[in-house]
Amino acid sequence: MDDKMEDQNLPASIDTQELTRQIRDYLCLQYPQALAHQRQAGVDFEVDECRYHLTVVAVPPQGSITLSPREREIIHLVAEGHPNKTIGKLLDISPWTVATHVKRIFTKLNVSSRSEMIAHVMKYGLVAPRKPEL
């Protein structure tokens, strides 16, 4: 994003929850279009002679996350503990294609690891449990 919040000198004694609330409120007021359209905004600030850059990312409401049938299938296989190579063999696709699907799932769910992906999916019920094979 080209626009950035003016540098702010913040007192070192400010608690992190209050800082987070102030930054969120400021960004929502100053950059509502950025958070609505680009889904993220940056802010630069300084505390105790240290310079920081914070990126604030808007998290979508849970109902707006749409996973394709293939992404759901890959999530199930990841939850079973399979690596990309095995998932690729099971689905007859390359491990690189599996990695691409996993990265897209990470982006949609706003997570950064396989375990976080599974925890998020379980917490919000985004994927129905698999029926046991008979």
The first five atom37 places (N, CA, C, CB, O) and aatype in JSON, in Angstrom:
{
  "aatype": [12, 3, 3, 11, 12, 6, 3, 5, 2, 10, 14, 0, 15, 9, 3, 16, 5, 6, 10, 16, 1, 5, 9, 1, 3, 18, 10, 4, 10, 5, 18, 14, 5, 0, 10, 0, 8, 5, 1, 5, 0, 7, 19, 3, 13, 6, 19, 3, 6, 4, 1, 18, 8, 10, 16, 19, 19, 0, 19, 14, 14, 5, 7, 15, 9, 16, 10, 15, 14, 1, 6, 1, 6, 9, 9, 8, 10, 19, 0, 6, 7, 8, 14, 2, 11, 16, 9, 7, 11, 10, 10, 3, 9, 15, 14, 17, 16, 19, 0, 16, 8, 19, 11, 1, 9, 13, 16, 11, 10, 2, 19, 15, 15, 1, 15, 6, 12, 9, 0, 8, 19, 12, 11, 18, 7, 10, 19, 0, 14, 1, 11, 14, 6, 10],
  "atom_mask": [
    [1, 1, 1, 1, 1],
    [1, 1, 1, 1, 1],
    [1, 1, 1, 1, 1],
    [1, 1, 1, 1, 1],
    [1, 1, 1, 1, 1],
    [1, 1, 1, 1, 1],
    [1, 1, 1, 1, 1],
    [1, 1, 1, 1, 1],
    [1, 1, 1, 1, 1],
    [1, 1, 1, 1, 1],
    [1, 1, 1, 1, 1],
    [1, 1, 1, 1, 1],
    [1, 1, 1, 1, 1],
    [1, 1, 1, 1, 1],
    [1, 1, 1, 1, 1],
    [1, 1, 1, 1, 1],
    [1, 1, 1, 1, 1],
    [1, 1, 1, 1, 1],
    [1, 1, 1, 1, 1],
    [1, 1, 1, 1, 1],
    [1, 1, 1, 1, 1],
    [1, 1, 1, 1, 1],
    [1, 1, 1, 1, 1],
    [1, 1, 1, 1, 1],
    [1, 1, 1, 1, 1],
    [1, 1, 1, 1, 1],
    [1, 1, 1, 1, 1],
    [1, 1, 1, 1, 1],
    [1, 1, 1, 1, 1],
    [1, 1, 1, 1, 1],
    [1, 1, 1, 1, 1],
    [1, 1, 1, 1, 1],
    [1, 1, 1, 1, 1],
    [1, 1, 1, 1, 1],
    [1, 1, 1, 1, 1],
    [1, 1, 1, 1, 1],
    [1, 1, 1, 1, 1],
    [1, 1, 1, 1, 1],
    [1, 1, 1, 1, 1],
    [1, 1, 1, 1, 1],
    [1, 1, 1, 1, 1],
    [1, 1, 1, 0, 1],
    [1, 1, 1, 1, 1],
    [1, 1, 1, 1, 1],
    [1, 1, 1, 1, 1],
    [1, 1, 1, 1, 1],
    [1, 1, 1, 1, 1],
    [1, 1, 1, 1, 1],
    [1, 1, 1, 1, 1],
    [1, 1, 1, 1, 1],
    [1, 1, 1, 1, 1],
    [1, 1, 1, 1, 1],
    [1, 1, 1, 1, 1],
    [1, 1, 1, 1, 1],
    [1, 1, 1, 1, 1],
    [1, 1, 1, 1, 1],
    [1, 1, 1, 1, 1],
    [1, 1, 1, 1, 1],
    [1, 1, 1, 1, 1],
    [1, 1, 1, 1, 1],
    [1, 1, 1, 1, 1],
    [1, 1, 1, 1, 1],
    [1, 1, 1, 0, 1],
    [1, 1, 1, 1, 1],
    [1, 1, 1, 1, 1],
    [1, 1, 1, 1, 1],
    [1, 1, 1, 1, 1],
    [1, 1, 1, 1, 1],
    [1, 1, 1, 1, 1],
    [1, 1, 1, 1, 1],
    [1, 1, 1, 1, 1],
    [1, 1, 1, 1, 1],
    [1, 1, 1, 1, 1],
    [1, 1, 1, 1, 1],
    [1, 1, 1, 1, 1],
    [1, 1, 1, 1, 1],
    [1, 1, 1, 1, 1],
    [1, 1, 1, 1, 1],
    [1, 1, 1, 1, 1],
    [1, 1, 1, 1, 1],
    [1, 1, 1, 0, 1],
    [1, 1, 1, 1, 1],
    [1, 1, 1, 1, 1],
    [1, 1, 1, 1, 1],
    [1, 1, 1, 1, 1],
    [1, 1, 1, 1, 1],
    [1, 1, 1, 1, 1],
    [1, 1, 1, 0, 1],
    [1, 1, 1, 1, 1],
    [1, 1, 1, 1, 1],
    [1, 1, 1, 1, 1],
    [1, 1, 1, 1, 1],
    [1, 1, 1, 1, 1],
    [1, 1, 1, 1, 1],
    [1, 1, 1, 1, 1],
    [1, 1, 1, 1, 1],
    [1, 1, 1, 1, 1],
    [1, 1, 1, 1, 1],
    [1, 1, 1, 1, 1],
    [1, 1, 1, 1, 1],
    [1, 1, 1, 1, 1],
    [1, 1, 1, 1, 1],
    [1, 1, 1, 1, 1],
    [1, 1, 1, 1, 1],
    [1, 1, 1, 1, 1],
    [1, 1, 1, 1, 1],
    [1, 1, 1, 1, 1],
    [1, 1, 1, 1, 1],
    [1, 1, 1, 1, 1],
    [1, 1, 1, 1, 1],
    [1, 1, 1, 1, 1],
    [1, 1, 1, 1, 1],
    [1, 1, 1, 1, 1],
    [1, 1, 1, 1, 1],
    [1, 1, 1, 1, 1],
    [1, 1, 1, 1, 1],
    [1, 1, 1, 1, 1],
    [1, 1, 1, 1, 1],
    [1, 1, 1, 1, 1],
    [1, 1, 1, 1, 1],
    [1, 1, 1, 1, 1],
    [1, 1, 1, 1, 1],
    [1, 1, 1, 1, 1],
    [1, 1, 1, 1, 1],
    [1, 1, 1, 0, 1],
    [1, 1, 1, 1, 1],
    [1, 1, 1, 1, 1],
    [1, 1, 1, 1, 1],
    [1, 1, 1, 1, 1],
    [1, 1, 1, 1, 1],
    [1, 1, 1, 1, 1],
    [1, 1, 1, 1, 1],
    [1, 1, 1, 1, 1],
    [1, 1, 1, 1, 1]
  ],
  "atom_positions": [
    [[0.84, -1.16, 0.0], [0.0, 0.0, 0.0], [0.89, 1.23, 0.0], [-0.96, 0.0, 1.21], [1.89, 1.28, 0.72]],
    [[0.53, 2.22, -0.81], [1.36, 3.42, -0.92], [1.18, 4.34, 0.28], [1.04, 4.16, -2.2], [2.15, 4.9, 0.78]],
    [[-0.06, 4.49, 0.73], [-0.31, 5.37, 1.86], [0.09, 4.69, 3.15], [-1.79, 5.79, 1.91], [-0.2, 3.51, 3.36]],
    [[0.76, 5.43, 4.02], [1.14, 4.9, 5.32], [0.77, 5.92, 6.38], [2.66, 4.57, 5.37], [0.77, 7.13, 6.15]],
    [[0.45, 5.4, 7.55], [0.16, 6.26, 8.68], [1.41, 7.05, 9.02], [-0.33, 5.43, 9.91], [2.52, 6.54, 8.95]],
    [[1.21, 8.31, 9.4], [2.35, 9.12, 9.8], [3.06, 8.43, 10.96], [1.91, 10.55, 10.2], [2.44, 7.76, 11.78]],
    [[4.38, 8.62, 11.03], [5.14, 8.04, 12.14], [4.58, 8.55, 13.45], [6.67, 8.38, 12.02], [4.29, 9.74, 13.6]],
    [[4.43, 7.66, 14.38], [3.9, 8.0, 15.7], [4.95, 7.66, 16.74], [2.57, 7.25, 15.99], [5.55, 6.58, 16.68]],
    [[5.19, 8.53, 17.69], [6.05, 8.22, 18.82], [5.14, 7.78, 19.95], [6.95, 9.45, 19.24], [4.4, 8.6, 20.51]],
    [[5.19, 6.51, 20.3], [4.3, 5.95, 21.3], [5.06, 5.71, 22.59], [3.67, 4.64, 20.79], [6.23, 5.33, 22.57]],
    [[4.41, 5.92, 23.72], [5.09, 5.67, 25.0], [5.35, 4.19, 25.19], [4.25, 6.21, 26.18], [4.54, 3.35, 24.79]],
    [[6.48, 3.86, 25.78], [6.88, 2.47, 25.98], [5.94, 1.76, 26.96], [8.31, 2.4, 26.49], [5.87, 0.53, 26.95]],
    [[5.24, 2.5, 27.8], [4.4, 1.88, 28.82], [3.03, 1.45, 28.3], [4.22, 2.83, 29.97], [2.26, 0.86, 29.05]],
    [[2.72, 1.72, 27.05], [1.4, 1.36, 26.52], [1.27, -0.16, 26.42], [1.17, 2.02, 25.14], [2.2, -0.83, 25.96]],
    [[0.12, -0.7, 26.84], [-0.01, -2.15, 26.77], [-0.39, -2.57, 25.36], [-1.07, -2.65, 27.78], [-0.97, -1.79, 24.6]],
    [[-0.05, -3.8, 25.0], [-0.19, -4.25, 23.61], [-1.64, -4.32, 23.16], [0.46, -5.61, 23.45], [-1.93, -4.05, 21.99]],
    [[-2.57, -4.68, 24.06], [-3.98, -4.72, 23.66], [-4.48, -3.33, 23.32], [-4.84, -5.34, 24.77], [-5.22, -3.15, 22.35]],
    [[-4.09, -2.35, 24.12], [-4.49, -0.98, 23.86], [-3.85, -0.49, 22.56], [-4.09, -0.06, 25.04], [-4.51, 0.19, 21.77]],
    [[-2.6, -0.82, 22.34], [-1.93, -0.43, 21.1], [-2.62, -1.05, 19.89], [-0.45, -0.86, 21.13], [-2.86, -0.37, 18.89]],
    [[-2.95, -2.32, 20.0], [-3.65, -3.01, 18.91], [-4.98, -2.34, 18.62], [-3.86, -4.49, 19.26], [-5.33, -2.12, 17.46]],
    [[-5.74, -2.02, 19.66], [-7.04, -1.37, 19.49], [-6.88, -0.01, 18.82], [-7.74, -1.2, 20.84], [-7.65, 0.33, 17.91]],
    [[-5.88, 0.78, 19.25], [-5.66, 2.1, 18.67], [-5.27, 2.01, 17.2], [-4.59, 2.84, 19.46], [-5.75, 2.78, 16.37]],
    [[-4.4, 1.08, 16.88], [-3.97, 0.91, 15.49], [-5.15, 0.47, 14.63], [-2.81, -0.13, 15.38], [-5.37, 1.01, 13.55]],
    [[-5.92, -0.52, 15.12], [-7.08, -1.0, 14.36], [-8.07, 0.14, 14.13], [-7.77, -2.17, 15.11], [-8.56, 0.32, 13.02]],
    [[-8.38, 0.9, 15.18], [-9.32, 2.0, 15.05], [-8.81, 3.04, 14.06], [-9.57, 2.65, 16.41], [-9.57, 3.54, 13.23]],
    [[-7.52, 3.37, 14.16], [-6.94, 4.36, 13.24], [-7.04, 3.88, 11.79], [-5.47, 4.64, 13.61], [-7.46, 4.62, 10.91]],
    [[-6.64, 2.64, 11.56], [-6.66, 2.12, 10.19], [-8.07, 2.0, 9.64], [-5.98, 0.76, 10.15], [-8.3, 2.27, 8.46]],
    [[-9.01, 1.61, 10.47], [-10.4, 1.51, 10.01], [-10.95, 2.87, 9.63], [-11.27, 0.87, 11.08], [-11.74, 2.98, 8.69]],
    [[-10.55, 3.91, 10.35], [-11.0, 5.26, 10.02], [-10.27, 5.83, 8.8], [-10.79, 6.18, 11.21], [-10.9, 6.43, 7.93]],
    [[-8.95, 5.63, 8.74], [-8.14, 6.23, 7.69], [-8.15, 5.45, 6.39], [-6.74, 6.37, 8.16], [-8.06, 6.03, 5.31]],
    [[-8.26, 4.13, 6.48], [-8.11, 3.29, 5.29], [-9.24, 2.27, 5.14], [-6.78, 2.57, 5.33], [-8.96, 1.09, 4.94]],
    [[-10.51, 2.68, 5.23], [-11.57, 1.68, 5.14], [-11.58, 0.96, 3.79], [-12.92, 2.34, 5.38], [-11.87, -0.23, 3.73]],
    [[-11.25, 1.69, 2.72], [-11.23, 1.05, 1.4], [-10.09, 0.04, 1.31], [-11.08, 2.1, 0.29], [-10.24, -1.02, 0.69]],
    [[-8.96, 0.35, 1.92], [-7.82, -0.57, 1.87], [-8.17, -1.88, 2.56], [-6.57, 0.06, 2.54], [-7.89, -2.96, 2.04]],
    [[-8.78, -1.78, 3.72], [-9.13, -2.99, 4.44], [-10.28, -3.73, 3.75], [-9.51, -2.66, 5.88], [-10.36, -4.96, 3.83]],
    [[-11.16, -3.0, 3.08], [-12.28, -3.65, 2.4], [-11.85, -4.28, 1.08], [-13.39, -2.64, 2.15], [-12.32, -5.36, 0.73]],
    [[-10.95, -3.61, 0.33], [-10.6, -4.09, -1.01], [-9.27, -4.83, -1.05], [-10.55, -2.92, -1.96], [-9.18, -5.9, -1.64]],
    [[-8.23, -4.27, -0.42], [-6.93, -4.92, -0.44], [-6.76, -5.86, 0.74], [-5.82, -3.88, -0.45], [-5.86, -6.7, 0.74]],
    [[-7.6, -5.72, 1.74], [-7.62, -6.58, 2.92], [-6.41, -6.43, 3.82], [-7.74, -8.0, 2.49], [-6.22, -7.21, 4.75]],
    [[-5.57, -5.41, 3.55], [-4.47, -5.17, 4.49], [-4.01, -3.73, 4.39], [-3.3, -6.14, 4.22], [-4.21, -3.07, 3.36]],
    [[-3.39, -3.25, 5.45], [-2.86, -1.9, 5.48], [-1.62, -1.91, 6.37], [-3.92, -0.88, 6.01], [-1.51, -2.72, 7.28]],
    [[-0.68, -1.02, 6.09], [0.55, -0.97, 6.86], [0.63, 0.28, 7.71], [0.0, 0.0, 0.0], [0.05, 1.32, 7.37]],
    [[1.35, 0.18, 8.8], [1.55, 1.33, 9.68], [2.99, 1.28, 10.2], [0.51, 1.33, 10.87], [3.49, 0.22, 10.59]],
    [[3.66, 2.43, 10.18], [5.0, 2.57, 10.72], [4.91, 3.34, 12.03], [5.96, 3.27, 9.71], [4.17, 4.32, 12.12]],
    [[5.66, 2.92, 13.04], [5.69, 3.66, 14.3], [7.01, 3.4, 15.0], [4.51, 3.26, 15.2], [7.78, 2.52, 14.62]],
    [[7.26, 4.19, 16.04], [8.51, 4.09, 16.77], [8.22, 3.99, 18.27], [9.42, 5.3, 16.47], [7.4, 4.75, 18.79]],
    [[8.89, 3.06, 18.95], [8.77, 2.89, 20.39], [10.19, 2.7, 20.93], [7.84, 1.67, 20.77], [10.94, 1.85, 20.44]],
    [[10.54, 3.49, 21.94], [11.86, 3.4, 22.57], [12.99, 3.37, 21.55], [11.93, 2.15, 23.44], [13.87, 2.51, 21.61]],
    [[12.95, 4.29, 20.62], [13.98, 4.44, 19.59], [14.11, 3.23, 18.67], [15.3, 4.71, 20.25], [15.14, 3.06, 18.01]],
    [[13.08, 2.4, 18.61], [13.05, 1.29, 17.67], [11.91, 1.53, 16.69], [12.87, -0.08, 18.41], [10.81, 1.9, 17.09]],
    [[12.2, 1.33, 15.42], [11.22, 1.56, 14.36], [10.54, 0.24, 14.03], [11.89, 2.17, 13.1], [11.2, -0.8, 13.91]],
    [[9.21, 0.28, 13.89], [8.42, -0.91, 13.59], [7.54, -0.67, 12.37], [7.57, -1.31, 14.81], [7.12, 0.45, 12.1]],
    [[7.27, -1.74, 11.65], [6.27, -1.7, 10.59], [5.3, -2.83, 10.88], [6.93, -1.85, 9.15], [5.7, -3.98, 11.05]],
    [[4.03, -2.5, 10.94], [3.0, -3.47, 11.24], [2.05, -3.56, 10.06], [2.23, -3.1, 12.54], [1.61, -2.54, 9.53]],
    [[1.74, -4.77, 9.64], [0.75, -4.97, 8.6], [-0.5, -5.52, 9.25], [1.27, -5.92, 7.47], [-0.46, -6.55, 9.92]],
    [[-1.6, -4.83, 9.05], [-2.88, -5.25, 9.6], [-3.67, -5.9, 8.48], [-3.66, -4.04, 10.22], [-3.87, -5.3, 7.42]],
    [[-4.11, -7.13, 8.71], [-4.83, -7.89, 7.7], [-6.26, -8.11, 8.17], [-4.13, -9.25, 7.41], [-6.48, -8.59, 9.28]],
    [[-7.22, -7.77, 7.33], [-8.62, -8.01, 7.66], [-8.93, -9.49, 7.45], [-9.55, -7.13, 6.79], [-8.61, -10.06, 6.41]],
    [[-9.55, -10.11, 8.44], [-9.91, -11.52, 8.36], [-11.36, -11.61, 7.89], [-9.71, -12.25, 9.74], [-12.23, -10.95, 8.47]],
    [[-11.63, -12.41, 6.86], [-12.99, -12.48, 6.34], [-13.93, -13.18, 7.32], [-13.01, -13.21, 5.0], [-13.49, -14.01, 8.11]],
    [[-15.21, -12.85, 7.27], [-16.17, -13.6, 8.08], [-16.14, -15.06, 7.66], [-17.6, -13.01, 7.93], [-15.92, -15.37, 6.49]],
    [[-16.36, -15.95, 8.59], [-16.23, -17.38, 8.31], [-17.15, -17.84, 7.19], [-16.5, -18.18, 9.55], [-16.78, -18.74, 6.43]],
    [[-18.32, -17.27, 7.08], [-19.26, -17.7, 6.05], [-18.8, -17.41, 4.63], [0.0, 0.0, 0.0], [-19.32, -17.99, 3.68]],
    [[-17.82, -16.52, 4.48], [-17.41, -16.14, 3.13], [-16.26, -17.01, 2.59], [-16.98, -14.69, 3.13], [-15.84, -16.82, 1.46]],
    [[-15.77, -17.95, 3.38], [-14.68, -18.81, 2.92], [-15.27, -19.95, 2.11], [-13.84, -19.36, 4.12], [-16.11, -20.71, 2.59]],
    [[-14.82, -20.05, 0.86], [-15.29, -21.12, -0.01], [-14.12, -22.0, -0.38], [-15.99, -20.56, -1.28], [-13.13, -21.53, -0.96]],
    [[-14.22, -23.27, -0.06], [-13.18, -24.23, -0.4], [-13.71, -25.13, -1.51], [-12.75, -25.07, 0.84], [-14.85, -25.6, -1.47]],
    [[-12.86, -25.37, -2.51], [-13.25, -26.25, -3.61], [-13.27, -27.7, -3.12], [-12.28, -26.08, -4.83], [-12.67, -28.02, -2.09]],
    [[-13.94, -28.58, -3.86], [-13.92, -30.0, -3.48], [-12.49, -30.55, -3.4], [-14.74, -30.82, -4.47], [-12.19, -31.35, -2.51]],
    [[-11.61, -30.13, -4.31], [-10.22, -30.61, -4.29], [-9.51, -30.11, -3.05], [-9.46, -30.14, -5.55], [-8.76, -30.85, -2.42]],
    [[-9.73, -28.83, -2.69], [-9.11, -28.28, -1.47], [-9.6, -29.04, -0.24], [-9.42, -26.77, -1.34], [-8.81, -29.31, 0.67]],
    [[-10.87, -29.38, -0.19], [-11.41, -30.14, 0.94], [-10.77, -31.52, 1.01], [-12.95, -30.26, 0.83], [-10.45, -32.02, 2.09]],
    [[-10.59, -32.14, -0.16], [-9.95, -33.46, -0.21], [-8.52, -33.38, 0.3], [-9.98, -34.01, -1.65], [-8.07, -34.25, 1.05]],
    [[-7.8, -32.34, -0.12], [-6.41, -32.17, 0.32], [-6.36, -31.9, 1.83], [-5.74, -31.0, -0.46], [-5.47, -32.41, 2.51]],
    [[-7.28, -31.13, 2.34], [-7.32, -30.87, 3.78], [-7.48, -32.19, 4.55], [-8.48, -29.9, 4.14], [-6.79, -32.42, 5.54]],
    [[-8.37, -33.04, 4.08], [-8.57, -34.35, 4.74], [-7.27, -35.16, 4.74], [-9.69, -35.14, 4.05], [-6.91, -35.77, 5.75]],
    [[-6.58, -35.17, 3.6], [-5.34, -35.95, 3.5], [-4.23, -35.36, 4.36], [-4.88, -36.03, 2.04], [-3.44, -36.1, 4.96]],
    [[-4.16, -34.04, 4.43], [-3.19, -33.4, 5.32], [-3.52, -33.75, 6.76], [-3.18, -31.85, 5.11], [-2.62, -34.03, 7.55]],
    [[-4.8, -33.73, 7.12], [-5.22, -34.07, 8.49], [-4.85, -35.5, 8.85], [-6.73, -33.86, 8.64], [-4.61, -35.81, 10.02]],
    [[-4.82, -36.38, 7.84], [-4.41, -37.76, 8.08], [-2.9, -37.9, 8.2], [-4.93, -38.66, 6.97], [-2.39, -38.98, 8.49]],
    [[-2.18, -36.81, 7.97], [-0.73, -36.82, 8.16], [0.09, -37.1, 6.91], [0.0, 0.0, 0.0], [1.29, -37.32, 7.01]],
    [[-0.54, -37.1, 5.75], [0.18, -37.4, 4.51], [1.01, -36.21, 4.03], [-0.8, -37.82, 3.42], [0.54, -35.07, 4.08]],
    [[2.25, -36.45, 3.58], [3.05, -35.38, 2.96], [2.56, -35.13, 1.53], [4.56, -35.75, 2.97], [1.8, -35.92, 0.98]],
    [[3.01, -34.03, 0.94], [2.58, -33.65, -0.41], [2.83, -34.75, -1.43], [3.3, -32.39, -0.84], [2.0, -34.98, -2.31]],
    [[3.95, -35.42, -1.33], [4.29, -36.47, -2.3], [3.25, -37.6, -2.27], [5.7, -37.04, -2.01], [2.82, -38.07, -3.32]],
    [[2.86, -38.02, -1.09], [1.86, -39.07, -0.96], [0.49, -38.59, -1.43], [1.77, -39.55, 0.5], [-0.23, -39.31, -2.12]],
    [[0.13, -37.36, -1.05], [-1.15, -36.8, -1.49], [-1.19, -36.75, -3.01], [-1.36, -35.38, -0.89], [-2.21, -37.07, -3.62]],
    [[-0.09, -36.33, -3.61], [-0.01, -36.29, -5.07], [-0.25, -37.65, -5.69], [0.0, 0.0, 0.0], [-1.0, -37.77, -6.67]],
    [[0.37, -38.69, -5.14], [0.17, -40.05, -5.67], [-1.28, -40.5, -5.5], [1.12, -41.04, -4.96], [-1.86, -41.09, -6.41]],
    [[-1.85, -40.22, -4.33], [-3.24, -40.63, -4.08], [-4.23, -39.93, -5.01], [-3.6, -40.34, -2.63], [-5.23, -40.53, -5.4]],
    [[-3.95, -38.67, -5.36], [-4.87, -37.9, -6.2], [-4.44, -37.85, -7.66], [-4.99, -36.49, -5.67], [-5.1, -37.22, -8.49]],
    [[-3.33, -38.51, -7.98], [-2.8, -38.54, -9.33], [-2.49, -37.13, -9.86], [-3.78, -39.23, -10.26], [-2.81, -36.79, -11.0]],
    [[-1.85, -36.33, -8.98], [-1.37, -35.0, -9.35], [0.06, -34.86, -8.82], [-2.31, -33.86, -8.78], [0.5, -35.65, -7.99]],
    [[0.78, -33.87, -9.31], [2.17, -33.71, -8.88], [2.22, -33.12, -7.46], [2.94, -32.8, -9.87], [1.29, -32.44, -7.03]],
    [[3.31, -33.38, -6.73], [3.49, -32.77, -5.4], [3.49, -31.24, -5.47], [4.79, -33.26, -4.76], [3.09, -30.57, -4.52]],
    [[3.93, -30.7, -6.61], [3.93, -29.23, -6.79], [2.51, -28.69, -6.86], [4.7, -28.84, -8.07], [2.21, -27.62, -6.34]],
    [[1.63, -29.45, -7.5], [0.22, -29.05, -7.57], [-0.4, -29.12, -6.17], [-0.57, -29.95, -8.56], [-1.19, -28.25, -5.79]],
    [[-0.05, -30.15, -5.42], [-0.52, -30.26, -4.03], [-0.05, -29.04, -3.24], [-0.01, -31.58, -3.37], [-0.83, -28.43, -2.51]],
    [[1.23, -28.69, -3.38], [1.78, -27.53, -2.66], [1.04, -26.25, -3.03], [3.28, -27.37, -2.96], [0.79, -25.4, -2.17]],
    [[0.68, -26.11, -4.31], [-0.08, -24.93, -4.75], [-1.45, -24.9, -4.08], [-0.23, -24.93, -6.28], [-1.88, -23.85, -3.6]],
    [[-2.12, -26.04, -4.04], [-3.42, -26.11, -3.37], [-3.29, -25.75, -1.89], [-4.04, -27.51, -3.52], [-4.09, -24.99, -1.35]],
    [[-2.27, -26.3, -1.23], [-2.06, -26.03, 0.19], [-1.82, -24.54, 0.42], [-0.86, -26.85, 0.74], [-2.37, -23.96, 1.35]],
    [[-1.0, -23.91, -0.43], [-0.73, -22.47, -0.29], [-2.01, -21.67, -0.47], [0.32, -22.0, -1.32], [-2.24, -20.7, 0.26]],
    [[-2.85, -22.06, -1.42], [-4.12, -21.35, -1.64], [-5.05, -21.52, -0.44], [-4.82, -21.86, -2.92], [-5.75, -20.58, -0.05]],
    [[-5.06, -22.7, 0.14], [-5.86, -22.94, 1.34], [-5.36, -22.06, 2.48], [-5.82, -24.44, 1.75], [-6.15, -21.44, 3.19]],
    [[-4.03, -21.99, 2.65], [-3.43, -21.13, 3.68], [-3.92, -19.69, 3.51], [-1.88, -21.19, 3.62], [-4.3, -19.04, 4.48]],
    [[-3.89, -19.21, 2.27], [-4.31, -17.83, 1.99], [-5.78, -17.64, 2.33], [-4.05, -17.48, 0.52], [-6.15, -16.66, 2.99]],
    [[-6.62, -18.56, 1.89], [-8.06, -18.43, 2.16], [-8.36, -18.44, 3.65], [-8.82, -19.57, 1.48], [-9.24, -17.71, 4.11]],
    [[-7.64, -19.25, 4.41], [-7.9, -19.38, 5.84], [-7.08, -18.42, 6.69], [-7.63, -20.8, 6.28], [-7.28, -18.31, 7.9]],
    [[-6.14, -17.72, 6.05], [-5.25, -16.8, 6.76], [-4.45, -17.53, 7.83], [-6.06, -15.65, 7.4], [-4.39, -17.11, 8.99]],
    [[-3.82, -18.66, 7.42], [-2.98, -19.46, 8.31], [-1.61, -19.62, 7.66], [-3.63, -20.86, 8.62], [-1.42, -19.28, 6.49]],
    [[-0.65, -20.14, 8.42], [0.7, -20.26, 7.87], [1.35, -21.62, 8.08], [1.57, -19.21, 8.48], [2.53, -21.8, 7.79]],
    [[0.58, -22.59, 8.58], [1.14, -23.93, 8.74], [0.05, -24.97, 8.55], [1.8, -24.09, 10.13], [-1.14, -24.67, 8.64]],
    [[0.48, -26.21, 8.29], [-0.48, -27.29, 8.11], [-1.28, -27.54, 9.38], [0.25, -28.57, 7.68], [-2.5, -27.76, 9.33]],
    [[-0.61, -27.51, 10.52], [-1.32, -27.76, 11.79], [-2.32, -26.63, 12.08], [-0.32, -27.9, 12.95], [-3.42, -26.88, 12.57]],
    [[-1.92, -25.39, 11.79], [-2.83, -24.26, 12.0], [-4.03, -24.38, 11.05], [-2.09, -22.92, 11.77], [-5.16, -24.03, 11.42]],
    [[-3.79, -24.86, 9.83], [-4.87, -25.06, 8.86], [-5.89, -26.05, 9.41], [-4.3, -25.57, 7.5], [-7.09, -25.79, 9.39]],
    [[-5.4, -27.19, 9.91], [-6.3, -28.22, 10.43], [-7.05, -27.7, 11.66], [-5.51, -29.5, 10.78], [-8.25, -27.93, 11.79]],
    [[-6.36, -27.02, 12.56], [-7.02, -26.47, 13.75], [-8.11, -25.48, 13.35], [-5.99, -25.77, 14.66], [-9.2, -25.49, 13.93]],
    [[-7.83, -24.63, 12.36], [-8.8, -23.63, 11.89], [-10.02, -24.32, 11.29], [-8.15, -22.68, 10.86], [-11.16, -23.95, 11.58]],
    [[-9.78, -25.31, 10.45], [-10.87, -26.04, 9.8], [-11.74, -26.75, 10.84], [-10.3, -27.07, 8.79], [-12.97, -26.74, 10.74]],
    [[-11.11, -27.35, 11.83], [-11.86, -28.04, 12.88], [-12.64, -27.05, 13.75], [-10.91, -28.89, 13.75], [-13.8, -27.29, 14.08]],
    [[-12.0, -25.95, 14.11], [-12.64, -24.96, 14.97], [-13.89, -24.38, 14.34], [-11.66, -23.84, 15.3], [-14.9, -24.21, 15.02]],
    [[-13.83, -24.08, 13.04], [-14.94, -23.41, 12.36], [-15.81, -24.36, 11.54], [-14.42, -22.33, 11.48], [-16.74, -23.92, 10.88]],
    [[-15.51, -25.65, 11.57], [-16.34, -26.62, 10.87], [-16.41, -26.39, 9.37], [0.0, 0.0, 0.0], [-17.47, -26.56, 8.77]],
    [[-15.29, -26.0, 8.76], [-15.29, -25.66, 7.34], [-15.3, -26.89, 6.43], [-14.1, -24.82, 7.02], [-15.63, -26.78, 5.25]],
    [[-14.95, -28.02, 6.96], [-14.93, -29.26, 6.17], [-15.65, -30.34, 6.97], [-13.45, -29.7, 5.83], [-15.37, -30.55, 8.15]],
    [[-16.59, -31.0, 6.31], [-17.33, -32.09, 6.97], [-16.38, -33.25, 7.23], [-18.55, -32.55, 6.12], [-15.5, -33.52, 6.42]],
    [[-16.55, -33.94, 8.35], [-15.69, -35.11, 8.61], [-15.88, -36.16, 7.51], [-16.01, -35.72, 10.0], [-16.96, -36.31, 6.95]],
    [[-14.81, -36.88, 7.23], [-14.88, -37.95, 6.24], [-15.67, -39.12, 6.78], [-13.48, -38.4, 5.82], [-15.61, -39.44, 7.97]],
    [[-16.42, -39.77, 5.89], [-17.13, -40.98, 6.28], [-16.13, -42.11, 6.37], [-18.28, -41.33, 5.29], [-15.27, -42.23, 5.49]],
    [[-16.2, -42.93, 7.38], [-15.25, -44.04, 7.5], [-15.4, -45.0, 6.32], [-15.46, -44.78, 8.84], [-16.51, -45.29, 5.86]],
    [[-14.25, -45.48, 5.85], [-14.27, -46.46, 4.75], [-14.61, -47.83, 5.32], [-12.91, -46.5, 4.0], [-14.1, -48.21, 6.37]],
    [[-15.47, -48.55, 4.62], [-15.86, -49.88, 5.09], [-15.09, -50.96, 4.42], [-17.32, -50.1, 4.88], [-15.31, -52.14, 4.71]]
  ]
}
